[in-house]
């Protein structure tokens, strides 16, 4: 069963709940910069562990110390509550 998509009002409310994230119609996106390359990789490992525990996996682009994170529930076609939950876990990992 597919996760239900957040409606427009729910997506608009994410600006308050997830102020570090950009919200599009179908994705949550955030860039974070670590102090070192190894610190960025440590974040990737911690994010991967959290994502694996949820069976919900983000797109992660690594550019030296900067991670570009994209969350979307692909089989639902957009943002669901699982994306919000994972974004909050990522915020706890990287700060913010």
MARMARKE-109216 format. One record per atom (N, C-alpha, C): residue in one letter; chain; atom name; x, y, z negated. Coordinates in Angstrom, 1 decimal. Layout:
<sites>
+---------+--------+-------+--------+--------+--------+
| residuo | cadena | atomo |     c1 |     c2 |     c3 |
+---------+--------+-------+--------+--------+--------+
|       A |      A |    CA |      X |      Y |      Z |
...
+---------+--------+-------+--------+--------+--------+
</sites>
This chain:
<sites>
+---------+--------+-------+--------+--------+--------+
| residuo | cadena | atomo |     c1 |     c2 |     c3 |
+---------+--------+-------+--------+--------+--------+
|       X |      A |     N |    0.8 |   -1.2 |    0.0 |
|       X |      A |    CA |    0.0 |    0.0 |    0.0 |
|       X |      A |     C |    0.9 |    1.2 |    0.0 |
|       X |      A |     N |    0.5 |    2.2 |    0.8 |
|       X |      A |    CA |    1.3 |    3.4 |    0.9 |
|       X |      A |     C |    1.0 |    4.4 |   -0.2 |
|       X |      A |     N |    2.0 |    5.1 |   -0.6 |
|       X |      A |    CA |    1.8 |    6.1 |   -1.7 |
|       X |      A |     C |    1.0 |    7.3 |   -1.1 |
|       X |      A |     N |    0.1 |    7.9 |   -1.8 |
|       X |      A |    CA |   -0.7 |    9.0 |   -1.3 |
|       X |      A |     C |    0.2 |   10.3 |   -1.1 |
|       X |      A |     N |    0.0 |   11.0 |    0.0 |
|       X |      A |    CA |    0.8 |   12.2 |    0.2 |
|       X |      A |     C |    0.3 |   13.3 |   -0.7 |
|       X |      A |     N |    1.2 |   14.2 |   -1.1 |
|       X |      A |    CA |    0.7 |   15.4 |   -1.8 |
|       X |      A |     C |    0.0 |   16.3 |   -0.9 |
|       X |      A |     N |   -1.1 |   16.9 |   -1.3 |
|       X |      A |    CA |   -1.8 |   17.8 |   -0.5 |
|       X |      A |     C |   -1.1 |   19.2 |   -0.5 |
|       X |      A |     N |   -1.6 |   20.1 |    0.3 |
|       X |      A |    CA |   -1.0 |   21.4 |    0.4 |
|       X |      A |     C |   -0.8 |   22.2 |   -0.9 |
|       X |      A |     N |   -1.9 |   22.2 |   -1.7 |
|       X |      A |    CA |   -1.8 |   22.8 |   -3.0 |
|       X |      A |     C |   -0.8 |   22.2 |   -3.9 |
|       X |      A |     N |   -0.7 |   20.9 |   -3.9 |
|       X |      A |    CA |    0.3 |   20.2 |   -4.7 |
|       X |      A |     C |    1.7 |   20.5 |   -4.2 |
|       X |      A |     N |    1.9 |   20.5 |   -2.9 |
|       X |      A |    CA |    3.2 |   20.9 |   -2.4 |
|       X |      A |     C |    3.6 |   22.3 |   -2.7 |
|       X |      A |     N |    2.6 |   23.2 |   -2.7 |
|       X |      A |    CA |    2.9 |   24.6 |   -3.1 |
|       X |      A |     C |    3.3 |   24.7 |   -4.5 |
|       X |      A |     N |    2.7 |   23.9 |   -5.4 |
|       X |      A |    CA |    3.0 |   23.9 |   -6.8 |
|       X |      A |     C |    4.4 |   23.4 |   -7.1 |
|       X |      A |     N |    5.1 |   22.7 |   -6.2 |
|       X |      A |    CA |    6.4 |   22.2 |   -6.4 |
|       X |      A |     C |    7.4 |   23.3 |   -6.5 |
|       X |      A |     N |    7.1 |   24.5 |   -6.0 |
|       X |      A |    CA |    8.1 |   25.6 |   -6.1 |
|       X |      A |     C |    8.3 |   25.9 |   -7.6 |
|       X |      A |     N |    7.3 |   25.7 |   -8.4 |
|       X |      A |    CA |    7.4 |   25.9 |   -9.9 |
|       X |      A |     C |    8.0 |   24.7 |  -10.6 |
|       X |      A |     N |    7.6 |   23.5 |  -10.2 |
|       X |      A |    CA |    8.1 |   22.3 |  -10.9 |
|       X |      A |     C |    9.5 |   22.0 |  -10.5 |
|       X |      A |     N |    9.9 |   22.3 |   -9.2 |
|       X |      A |    CA |   11.2 |   21.9 |   -8.7 |
|       X |      A |     C |   11.9 |   23.1 |   -8.1 |
|       X |      A |     N |   12.2 |   24.1 |   -8.9 |
|       X |      A |    CA |   12.7 |   25.4 |   -8.3 |
|       X |      A |     C |   14.0 |   25.3 |   -7.5 |
|       X |      A |     N |   14.8 |   24.3 |   -7.7 |
|       X |      A |    CA |   16.0 |   24.2 |   -6.9 |
|       X |      A |     C |   15.8 |   23.5 |   -5.6 |
|       X |      A |     N |   14.6 |   23.0 |   -5.3 |
|       X |      A |    CA |   14.4 |   22.2 |   -4.1 |
|       X |      A |     C |   13.6 |   23.1 |   -3.1 |
|       X |      A |     N |   13.9 |   22.9 |   -1.8 |
|       X |      A |    CA |   13.1 |   23.5 |   -0.7 |
|       X |      A |     C |   12.0 |   22.5 |   -0.3 |
|       X |      A |     N |   10.8 |   23.0 |   -0.1 |
|       X |      A |    CA |    9.7 |   22.1 |    0.2 |
|       X |      A |     C |    9.3 |   22.4 |    1.6 |
|       X |      A |     N |    9.3 |   21.4 |    2.4 |
|       X |      A |    CA |    8.7 |   21.5 |    3.8 |
|       X |      A |     C |    7.4 |   20.7 |    3.8 |
|       X |      A |     N |    6.8 |   20.6 |    4.9 |
|       X |      A |    CA |    5.6 |   19.8 |    5.0 |
|       X |      A |     C |    5.8 |   18.3 |    4.7 |
|       X |      A |     N |    7.0 |   17.9 |    5.0 |
|       X |      A |    CA |    7.3 |   16.4 |    4.9 |
|       X |      A |     C |    8.5 |   16.0 |    4.0 |
|       X |      A |     N |    9.2 |   17.0 |    3.5 |
|       X |      A |    CA |   10.5 |   16.7 |    2.8 |
|       X |      A |     C |   10.7 |   17.7 |    1.6 |
|       X |      A |     N |   11.4 |   17.1 |    0.6 |
|       X |      A |    CA |   12.1 |   17.9 |   -0.4 |
|       X |      A |     C |   13.5 |   17.9 |   -0.1 |
|       X |      A |     N |   14.2 |   19.1 |   -0.2 |
|       X |      A |    CA |   15.6 |   19.2 |    0.2 |
|       X |      A |     C |   16.3 |   20.0 |   -0.8 |
|       X |      A |     N |   17.6 |   19.6 |   -1.1 |
|       X |      A |    CA |   18.4 |   20.4 |   -2.1 |
|       X |      A |     C |   19.9 |   20.2 |   -1.7 |
|       X |      A |     N |   20.7 |   21.2 |   -1.8 |
|       X |      A |    CA |   22.1 |   21.2 |   -1.7 |
|       X |      A |     C |   22.7 |   21.4 |   -3.1 |
|       X |      A |     N |   23.7 |   20.6 |   -3.4 |
|       X |      A |    CA |   24.4 |   20.7 |   -4.7 |
|       X |      A |     C |   25.9 |   20.7 |   -4.5 |
|       X |      A |     N |   26.6 |   21.5 |   -5.2 |
|       X |      A |    CA |   28.1 |   21.5 |   -5.0 |
|       X |      A |     C |   28.7 |   21.1 |   -6.3 |
|       X |      A |     N |   29.6 |   20.1 |   -6.3 |
|       X |      A |    CA |   30.3 |   19.6 |   -7.5 |
|       X |      A |     C |   31.6 |   20.4 |   -7.6 |
|       X |      A |     N |   32.3 |   20.3 |   -8.7 |
|       X |      A |    CA |   33.6 |   20.9 |   -8.9 |
|       X |      A |     C |   34.7 |   20.3 |   -8.1 |
|       X |      A |     N |   34.6 |   19.0 |   -7.9 |
|       X |      A |    CA |   35.6 |   18.2 |   -7.2 |
|       X |      A |     C |   34.9 |   17.2 |   -6.3 |
|       X |      A |     N |   35.6 |   16.7 |   -5.3 |
|       X |      A |    CA |   35.1 |   15.6 |   -4.4 |
|       X |      A |     C |   34.7 |   14.4 |   -5.3 |
|       X |      A |     N |   35.6 |   14.0 |   -6.2 |
|       X |      A |    CA |   35.3 |   12.8 |   -7.0 |
|       X |      A |     C |   34.0 |   13.0 |   -7.9 |
|       X |      A |     N |   33.8 |   14.2 |   -8.4 |
|       X |      A |    CA |   32.6 |   14.5 |   -9.1 |
|       X |      A |     C |   31.4 |   14.4 |   -8.2 |
|       X |      A |     N |   31.5 |   14.8 |   -7.0 |
|       X |      A |    CA |   30.4 |   14.7 |   -6.1 |
|       X |      A |     C |   30.0 |   13.2 |   -5.8 |
|       X |      A |     N |   31.1 |   12.4 |   -5.7 |
|       X |      A |    CA |   30.9 |   11.0 |   -5.4 |
|       X |      A |     C |   30.3 |   10.3 |   -6.7 |
|       X |      A |     N |   30.7 |   10.7 |   -7.9 |
|       X |      A |    CA |   30.1 |   10.2 |   -9.1 |
|       X |      A |     C |   28.6 |   10.5 |   -9.1 |
|       X |      A |     N |   28.2 |   11.7 |   -8.6 |
|       X |      A |    CA |   26.8 |   12.1 |   -8.5 |
|       X |      A |     C |   26.1 |   11.1 |   -7.6 |
|       X |      A |     N |   26.7 |   10.8 |   -6.4 |
|       X |      A |    CA |   26.1 |    9.9 |   -5.5 |
|       X |      A |     C |   25.9 |    8.6 |   -6.1 |
|       X |      A |     N |   26.8 |    8.1 |   -6.8 |
|       X |      A |    CA |   26.7 |    6.8 |   -7.5 |
|       X |      A |     C |   25.5 |    6.8 |   -8.5 |
|       X |      A |     N |   25.5 |    7.9 |   -9.3 |
|       X |      A |    CA |   24.4 |    8.0 |  -10.3 |
|       X |      A |     C |   23.0 |    8.1 |   -9.6 |
|       X |      A |     N |   23.0 |    8.9 |   -8.5 |
|       X |      A |    CA |   21.7 |    9.1 |   -7.8 |
|       X |      A |     C |   21.3 |    7.7 |   -7.2 |
|       X |      A |     N |   22.3 |    7.0 |   -6.6 |
|       X |      A |    CA |   22.0 |    5.7 |   -6.0 |
|       X |      A |     C |   21.4 |    4.7 |   -7.0 |
|       X |      A |     N |   22.0 |    4.7 |   -8.2 |
|       X |      A |    CA |   21.5 |    3.8 |   -9.3 |
|       X |      A |     C |   20.0 |    4.2 |   -9.6 |
|       X |      A |     N |   19.7 |    5.5 |   -9.8 |
|       X |      A |    CA |   18.4 |    5.9 |  -10.1 |
|       X |      A |     C |   17.4 |    5.6 |   -9.0 |
|       X |      A |     N |   17.9 |    5.8 |   -7.7 |
|       X |      A |    CA |   17.0 |    5.5 |   -6.6 |
|       X |      A |     C |   16.8 |    4.0 |   -6.4 |
|       X |      A |     N |   17.8 |    3.2 |   -6.7 |
|       X |      A |    CA |   17.6 |    1.8 |   -6.6 |
|       X |      A |     C |   16.7 |    1.2 |   -7.6 |
|       X |      A |     N |   16.7 |    1.8 |   -8.8 |
|       X |      A |    CA |   15.8 |    1.4 |   -9.9 |
|       X |      A |     C |   14.4 |    1.7 |   -9.5 |
|       X |      A |     N |   14.2 |    2.7 |   -8.7 |
|       X |      A |    CA |   12.8 |    3.1 |   -8.3 |
|       X |      A |     C |   12.4 |    2.5 |   -7.0 |
|       X |      A |     N |   13.4 |    1.8 |   -6.3 |
|       X |      A |    CA |   13.2 |    1.3 |   -4.9 |
|       X |      A |     C |   12.7 |    2.4 |   -4.0 |
|       X |      A |     N |   13.4 |    3.5 |   -4.1 |
|       X |      A |    CA |   13.0 |    4.7 |   -3.3 |
|       X |      A |     C |   14.3 |    5.5 |   -3.1 |
|       X |      A |     N |   14.7 |    5.5 |   -1.8 |
|       X |      A |    CA |   16.1 |    5.9 |   -1.5 |
|       X |      A |     C |   16.1 |    7.3 |   -0.7 |
|       X |      A |     N |   16.9 |    8.2 |   -1.2 |
|       X |      A |    CA |   17.1 |    9.5 |   -0.5 |
|       X |      A |     C |   18.1 |    9.4 |    0.6 |
|       X |      A |     N |   18.0 |   10.4 |    1.5 |
|       X |      A |    CA |   19.0 |   10.6 |    2.5 |
|       X |      A |     C |   20.1 |   11.5 |    1.8 |
|       X |      A |     N |   21.3 |   11.1 |    1.8 |
|       X |      A |    CA |   22.4 |   11.9 |    1.2 |
|       X |      A |     C |   23.5 |   12.1 |    2.3 |
|       X |      A |     N |   23.8 |   13.4 |    2.5 |
|       X |      A |    CA |   24.9 |   13.8 |    3.4 |
|       X |      A |     C |   26.0 |   14.4 |    2.5 |
|       X |      A |     N |   27.2 |   13.9 |    2.6 |
|       X |      A |    CA |   28.3 |   14.3 |    1.8 |
|       X |      A |     C |   29.3 |   15.1 |    2.6 |
|       X |      A |     N |   29.5 |   16.3 |    2.2 |
|       X |      A |    CA |   30.5 |   17.2 |    2.9 |
|       X |      A |     C |   31.4 |   17.7 |    1.8 |
|       X |      A |     N |   32.6 |   17.1 |    1.7 |
|       X |      A |    CA |   33.5 |   17.4 |    0.7 |
|       X |      A |     C |   32.9 |   17.4 |   -0.7 |
|       X |      A |     N |   32.6 |   18.5 |   -1.3 |
|       X |      A |    CA |   32.1 |   18.6 |   -2.7 |
|       X |      A |     C |   30.6 |   18.8 |   -2.6 |
|       X |      A |     N |   30.0 |   19.0 |   -1.5 |
|       X |      A |    CA |   28.6 |   19.4 |   -1.3 |
|       X |      A |     C |   27.7 |   18.2 |   -0.9 |
|       X |      A |     N |   26.7 |   18.0 |   -1.6 |
|       X |      A |    CA |   25.7 |   16.9 |   -1.2 |
|       X |      A |     C |   24.4 |   17.6 |   -0.7 |
|       X |      A |     N |   24.0 |   17.2 |    0.5 |
|       X |      A |    CA |   22.7 |   17.6 |    1.0 |
|       X |      A |     C |   21.7 |   16.4 |    0.8 |
|       X |      A |     N |   20.7 |   16.6 |    0.0 |
|       X |      A |    CA |   19.7 |   15.6 |   -0.4 |
|       X |      A |     C |   18.4 |   15.8 |    0.3 |
|       X |      A |     N |   17.8 |   14.8 |    0.8 |
|       X |      A |    CA |   16.5 |   14.9 |    1.5 |
|       X |      A |     C |   15.7 |   13.7 |    0.9 |
|       X |      A |     N |   14.5 |   14.1 |    0.4 |
|       X |      A |    CA |   13.5 |   13.1 |   -0.1 |
|       X |      A |     C |   12.3 |   13.2 |    0.7 |
|       X |      A |     N |   11.8 |   12.0 |    1.1 |
|       X |      A |    CA |   10.5 |   11.8 |    1.8 |
|       X |      A |     C |   10.1 |   10.4 |    1.7 |
|       X |      A |     N |    8.9 |   10.1 |    1.6 |
|       X |      A |    CA |    8.4 |    8.7 |    1.6 |
|       X |      A |     C |    8.0 |    8.4 |    3.0 |
|       X |      A |     N |    9.0 |    7.8 |    3.7 |
|       X |      A |    CA |    8.9 |    7.6 |    5.1 |
|       X |      A |     C |    7.7 |    6.8 |    5.5 |
|       X |      A |     N |    7.3 |    5.7 |    4.8 |
|       X |      A |    CA |    6.2 |    4.9 |    5.2 |
|       X |      A |     C |    4.9 |    5.6 |    4.9 |
|       X |      A |     N |    4.9 |    6.7 |    4.2 |
|       X |      A |    CA |    3.7 |    7.5 |    4.0 |
|       X |      A |     C |    3.7 |    8.7 |    4.9 |
|       X |      A |     N |    4.8 |    9.1 |    5.4 |
|       X |      A |    CA |    4.9 |   10.2 |    6.3 |
|       X |      A |     C |    5.1 |   11.5 |    5.7 |
|       X |      A |     N |    5.6 |   11.6 |    4.5 |
|       X |      A |    CA |    5.8 |   12.9 |    3.8 |
|       X |      A |     C |    6.1 |   12.8 |    2.3 |
|       X |      A |     N |    5.8 |   13.8 |    1.6 |
|       X |      A |    CA |    6.1 |   13.9 |    0.2 |
|       X |      A |     C |    5.0 |   13.3 |   -0.6 |
|       X |      A |     N |    5.5 |   12.4 |   -1.5 |
|       X |      A |    CA |    4.6 |   11.7 |   -2.5 |
|       X |      A |     C |    5.1 |   11.9 |   -3.9 |
|       X |      A |     N |    4.3 |   11.4 |   -4.8 |
|       X |      A |    CA |    4.8 |   11.5 |   -6.2 |
|       X |      A |     C |    6.1 |   10.9 |   -6.5 |
|       X |      A |     N |    6.4 |    9.8 |   -5.7 |
|       X |      A |    CA |    7.7 |    9.2 |   -5.9 |
|       X |      A |     C |    8.9 |   10.1 |   -5.6 |
|       X |      A |     N |    8.7 |   11.0 |   -4.6 |
|       X |      A |    CA |    9.7 |   11.9 |   -4.2 |
|       X |      A |     C |    9.9 |   12.9 |   -5.4 |
|       X |      A |     N |    8.8 |   13.4 |   -5.9 |
|       X |      A |    CA |    8.9 |   14.3 |   -7.1 |
|       X |      A |     C |    9.6 |   13.7 |   -8.2 |
|       X |      A |     N |    9.2 |   12.4 |   -8.5 |
|       X |      A |    CA |    9.9 |   11.7 |   -9.7 |
|       X |      A |     C |   11.4 |   11.6 |   -9.4 |
|       X |      A |     N |   11.8 |   11.2 |   -8.2 |
|       X |      A |    CA |   13.2 |   11.1 |   -7.9 |
|       X |      A |     C |   13.9 |   12.4 |   -7.9 |
|       X |      A |     N |   13.3 |   13.5 |   -7.4 |
|       X |      A |    CA |   13.9 |   14.8 |   -7.5 |
|       X |      A |     C |   14.1 |   15.2 |   -8.9 |
|       X |      A |     N |   13.2 |   14.9 |   -9.8 |
|       X |      A |    CA |   13.4 |   15.3 |  -11.2 |
|       X |      A |     C |   14.6 |   14.5 |  -11.8 |
|       X |      A |     N |   14.7 |   13.2 |  -11.4 |
|       X |      A |    CA |   15.9 |   12.4 |  -11.9 |
|       X |      A |     C |   17.2 |   13.0 |  -11.4 |
|       X |      A |     N |   17.2 |   13.4 |  -10.1 |
|       X |      A |    CA |   18.4 |   14.0 |   -9.5 |
|       X |      A |     C |   18.7 |   15.2 |  -10.2 |
|       X |      A |     N |   17.7 |   16.1 |  -10.5 |
|       X |      A |    CA |   18.0 |   17.3 |  -11.3 |
|       X |      A |     C |   18.7 |   17.0 |  -12.6 |
|       X |      A |     N |   18.2 |   16.0 |  -13.3 |
|       X |      A |    CA |   18.8 |   15.6 |  -14.5 |
|       X |      A |     C |   20.3 |   15.2 |  -14.4 |
|       X |      A |     N |   20.6 |   14.5 |  -13.2 |
|       X |      A |    CA |   21.9 |   14.1 |  -13.0 |
|       X |      A |     C |   22.9 |   15.2 |  -12.6 |
|       X |      A |     N |   22.4 |   16.1 |  -11.7 |
|       X |      A |    CA |   23.3 |   17.1 |  -11.2 |
|       X |      A |     C |   23.2 |   18.5 |  -12.0 |
|       X |      A |     N |   22.1 |   18.6 |  -12.8 |
|       X |      A |    CA |   21.9 |   19.8 |  -13.5 |
|       X |      A |     C |   20.9 |   20.7 |  -12.7 |
|       X |      A |     N |   20.1 |   21.4 |  -13.4 |
|       X |      A |    CA |   19.2 |   22.3 |  -12.7 |
|       X |      A |     C |   17.8 |   21.7 |  -12.7 |
+---------+--------+-------+--------+--------+--------+
</sites>
